[in-house]
């Protein structure tokens, strides 16, 4: 969850604004949106690659178990058995963490898209206060 914590902290910094930083944040907003969209897509690609690697690793471990077993094992039973292997459990944990981070990034994208309206509303409030 270190990645998620890092993202939460950084998004907080990217979306933080007050009456003195409104213009700067508004000018940087397209770049900020691009950064977060890129992170979302990279993490989705990494997670899909990890899922594929997990499948290949399960097959490899299952084949190895079938070869080394003193009793005849079917492929499904061998695959089910190796699901408890430490490396597979770690891969599952990473996939789950990535999935949560992907969900966060998708929500961050919606937040950033609505930020344009938030800045506009804040600007209108600031105009009314100065009149």
N, C-alpha and C positions, 0 to 999 in steps of 0.2 A: 504494500500500500504506500510505499515511499513515493512512487510516481504520482499517485492520486493526491497525496499531501502536497507535493511540489506544485502540481497543477492548480490546486485550490488556492494556495498562497499566491502564485503568479497571476491567476485570473483576478484575484482580489486587488492586486496592484494595478493590473491593466484596466480595471473598471472603476477604480477609485477616482472620483472627481469632486471638485468643489467650485465655487464661483471664480476662483483664480486660475484653475486648470482646465476649465471647460473648453476653451479654444484649442489648447494643446491636445487634449484627448480627442476632440472632434477631428482635428487634422490627422491624428495618428490612427484613428479608428479603422480605416480600410486596411492598413498594415497589420493591425492587431487581429482583425477578422481573418486575414490571410494566414497569419501565424497559427491561429487555433484550428482553422480548417485543415491546414497542412498536417498538424499534429494528429488530428482525428484520422485522416486518411492513412498516414504512416502507421499509426497504431492498429488500424483495421487490417492493413496489409501484414504487419508483423504477427498479429493474432492468427490470421488465416494460415500463414506460413508455419507457425507453431503448431496449429491443429494438424496440418499435413505431416509435419515432423513427428508429432505424437503418434499418428496412425502408422507411419513407417517403423517407428521404434517399437510399437506394440507388436507388429508383425515380425520384426526381427527377434524380439525377445521370445515370442511364442514359438517361432521356428527353432530357436536355440533350446527352449524347454522341451519341445517334442523330440529333438535329437538326443538330448541328455537324459530323458526320462527312462526309467526302468520298466514303466508300464506304458501301454499304448494310450496316447491322448489325442482327442480330436482337436482340430484347429480352434473351434469356438471355446472349448474348455481351456485350452492353453491360453487363448487371448484373455479370457475372463480371469485366469490365474495371474497373469502378468500385470493386470490392471492394478494390482496391489504393490507392484515394484516401486521402490523409492523414487526412481527417476520419473516414472509415469505420474505418481502422486504430485511431484514437484511441478511437472508440466501442467497438470490439471489446475494446480494452485495459481500458476502464472497466467493461464488462460482465463481463469475466473477473475483475477485481479485486473487483467487487461480489459475484460468485458465490462467491469465496473467503471474503469477509467474511460472507456469508449462511451458509456452512457453519460458520464459526466461531461465529456467533450461535446456530445450532441446537445446537452442542455446548455452548455456554455455558448454554443453557436446560436441558440435561440436567444440567450441573454444579450449577446453582442448585437444581434440583428435588431432587437428592440431598443438597444441603447441609443440609436439615432433619434427615436421618438422621445426618449428620456432627456436627451441633451436639448432637443427642441423645446420640450416643456420647461426645463430648467432655465433656458434662455428667455422664454416668455415670462416666467416668474421674475427673473432678474430685471427685465424691462419694466414690469409693473412696479417693482420696488423702487426703481430709480425715477419714476414719474412723479 
